[in-house]
Amino acid sequence: MVSFAGAELVFVVEEVSEGGYVPRAVGDSIFTEADGLDALQDMVRDAVDCRSA
């Protein structure tokens, strides 16, 4: 979960067959892609930051 302007966002993370992961926020249009689990959290934070800007 990620804090978003006092709200809580829940992400569903899917592993894609081409390799990598696609996290999508439940109930919001925030999504991104990450090549590995190490980059996943950073990519989600970046997507949330872009959405709130």
Secondary structure, 3 states (H helix, E strand, C coil): CEEECCEEECEEEEECCCCCEEEEECCCCCECCECCHHHHHHHHHHHHHHHHC
